[in-house]
Amino acid sequence: MKILHLLYESKGDYFGIGGVGIRAYEIYRHLKDRHDITLLCKKYIGAKDGEIEGLRHIFVGTESKSLMKTLLSYAYHSALFVRKFGKDFDIIIEEFSPAIPTFLHSFTQKPIVLQVQGYTGRLYFKKYNSFYALALYLMEQLRPKFYRNLIFVSPETSKKFVLRKDSYVKFISNGISSDLLKLSPSEGDYLLYLGRIDIYGKGLDILLKAFEEFYKSFPDIRLVIAGDGRDMDEFNSMLMDLPEDVRGKVELLGWVSGERKAKIISNALFVVFPSRHEVQSISTLEAMACAKAVIASDLAGFNFVTDNRAGISFKTGDAASLAHAMRNCIMSNERNEMGKRGREWVKDFTWDRIALKYEGFLEDVILSWKQKCNFMNSKKA
């Protein structure tokens, strides 16, 4: 297959990379030897067309430190690219973001797959000004209706949307590296947050408040933050507002990957995910693969944690509830068993298996499209 994938976050991006980008790189790492893959990415300062990790990257849009400007520019220029070159590909995959109104269905007859990895809904109004929030909310509600072929990472996410009656929907979860399943877990002197530095979305303000309370009972335990993102400066300011003794127990590692990430996870006491909205966090799956107990918000996107008794939930957005869950996890004799149960459940979610499901769906979409074209041509004849 000749695949074009519109990927709005990529390796080296000034604004950071999250689950959307990580998923794409992991899946295509297993498919790049069998298919011709082009990633059409949002331009960032210093971005240059070429190969990254064996995948062709083309960057379009405007170089800017304004996220809104880069996203809107990317939407416009990626749509132009598809209008001009879309015919050269067998299939086009678009990562869904309400902030990137491409309307690709208007520009090409080639089969398009919309991949939906999140849902924000009314939380937009708590994060942005009313005008921008309303625009994002409406785009999130309306745009998926224009697409027939869709991938969701979980059934729970698809239930948030109203889709076409003839939609062809596939649920393909996120995954983990099989190498994580081989690690022998141990316990250091820290609890871990692993993910993007997005203060509101990832609930990092809640985490700091909870850790300050947790510290009163367990002053020898550190909080390690592994990740980066556009909110890093603001997050550093929040750290400076903590009491000096608490601040001294917080360590920022920045972005981690590969063996270093695996080691950091496997040596943690447990891993915390205080998100205000989440679908199926790759970092959470990775923590479970490393046999670590997980503390997560009581969101539907984290149901797999509590359903498999792999961790403890707390009330979303409630620092006191999170601090209580953290204390319970430290004192629990079940912590190691939680980790074992999580690893047992997640072992079937390796990226090689995910890639095969993804590949099969794309092939089915192309076959269906060709059959439809042949039928239409026969009617004309």
Secondary structure by P-SEA (a helix, b strand, c coil): cbbbbbccccccccccccaaaaaaaaaaaacccccbbbbbccccccccccccccbbbbbbccccccaaaaaaaaaaaaaaaaacccccccbbbbbcccccccccccccccbbbbbbcccccccccccccaaaaaaaaaaaacccccccccccccaaaaaacccccccbbbbbbbbcccccccbbbbbcccccccccccccccaaaaaaaaaaaaaaacccbbbbbbbcccaaaaaaaaaaaccaaaaaacccccccccaaaaaaaaaccccccccccccccaaaaaaaaabbbbbbcccccaaaaaaaccccccccccaaaaaaaaaaaaaccaaaaaaaaaaaaaccccaaaaaaaaaaaaaaaaaaaaaaaaaaaaaac
